[in-house]
Amino acid sequence: MLFLALTPRVLLCVGIVMAVAQSDGPPKICYNYDGTSNPDLIPCYPDAEESICCPGAGRSLCVDNGLCIWTNDFSLDRAGCTDASWEADECVNLCPVRQNAT
């Protein structure tokens, strides 16, 4: 029987191979409402044709209503979408223009 030591390097390589094997194509890009790409966002539903996007790294969670909930203060936000034009039904168009409080 062959045993591999589960070092961080081995685990990283296995994770990369699994991610590539499960991928149906290039990773989806998330866009801000103005159409600019935002590498800090990740698609909530990567297998869907279009998806809402939320900040990654445990900063927020995707909610079924198309919003993101921030884990630090539980506020809701509309972060991004994989459709740069934001015309897909999956893109939430609530409060599309940020208004500064005066």
C-alpha positions in Angstrom: 0.0 0.0 0.0 1.3 3.5 -0.9 0.9 6.2 1.7 1.5 9.9 1.1 2.5 12.2 3.9 -0.3 14.8 4.0 2.0 17.8 4.1 0.6 21.2 3.3 2.3 21.0 -0.2 0.6 17.7 -1.0 -2.8 19.0 0.2 -2.4 22.1 -1.9 -1.5 20.1 -5.0 -4.5 17.8 -4.4 -6.8 20.8 -3.9 -5.6 22.4 -7.1 -6.0 19.2 -9.1 -9.6 18.8 -7.8 -10.5 22.4 -8.5 -9.2 22.1 -12.1 -10.9 18.8 -12.6 -14.3 20.1 -11.4 -14.1 23.3 -13.5 -16.1 23.5 -16.6 -14.1 26.4 -18.0 -12.3 29.6 -16.9 -13.3 31.1 -13.6 -16.2 33.6 -13.8 -15.4 37.2 -13.4 -17.4 39.4 -11.0 -18.3 42.9 -11.9 -19.3 46.0 -10.0 -22.4 47.9 -11.0 -20.4 50.3 -13.2 -19.1 47.3 -15.3 -15.6 47.2 -13.9 -14.2 43.9 -12.8 -13.7 43.2 -9.1 -11.2 40.5 -8.2 -12.3 40.7 -4.5 -15.7 39.2 -5.3 -16.5 35.6 -5.9 -19.5 34.1 -7.7 -22.1 32.7 -5.3 -23.2 30.1 -7.8 -20.2 29.3 -10.0 -21.9 26.6 -12.0 -24.8 28.9 -13.0 -24.8 30.8 -16.3 -24.9 34.1 -14.4 -24.5 34.6 -10.6 -24.5 37.3 -7.9 -21.1 37.8 -6.3 -20.1 38.5 -2.8 -16.7 39.3 -1.1 -14.8 36.2 -0.3 -12.4 35.3 2.5 -15.2 34.8 5.0 -16.1 38.5 4.9 -19.6 37.8 3.7 -22.1 35.1 2.9 -24.4 34.8 -0.1 -28.2 35.0 0.6 -30.8 33.5 -1.7 -32.4 36.9 -2.3 -29.3 38.0 -4.2 -27.7 40.0 -1.5 -24.6 39.5 0.6 -24.6 39.5 4.4 -21.5 40.8 6.0 -20.2 38.6 8.8 -18.8 41.5 10.9 -22.0 43.5 11.4 -24.7 41.4 9.6 -25.5 44.3 7.2 -26.9 43.4 3.7 -25.2 44.6 0.5 -25.6 44.2 -3.2 -22.0 43.5 -4.2 -21.5 42.2 -7.7 -22.6 40.1 -10.7 -21.0 37.9 -13.3 -22.9 39.8 -16.0 -21.0 43.0 -16.6 -24.1 44.7 -18.0 -26.2 43.7 -14.9 -29.1 42.9 -17.2 -29.3 39.2 -16.2 -32.2 38.3 -13.9 -29.7 37.0 -11.4 -28.2 40.4 -10.9 -30.0 42.3 -8.1 -30.7 45.9 -9.1 -31.7 47.2 -5.6 -30.3 50.6 -4.9 -28.2 50.7 -8.1 -26.8 54.2 -7.4 -25.0 54.9 -4.1 -26.2 58.1 -2.6 -24.0 59.9 -0.1 -25.7 61.0 3.1 -25.5 64.7 3.7 
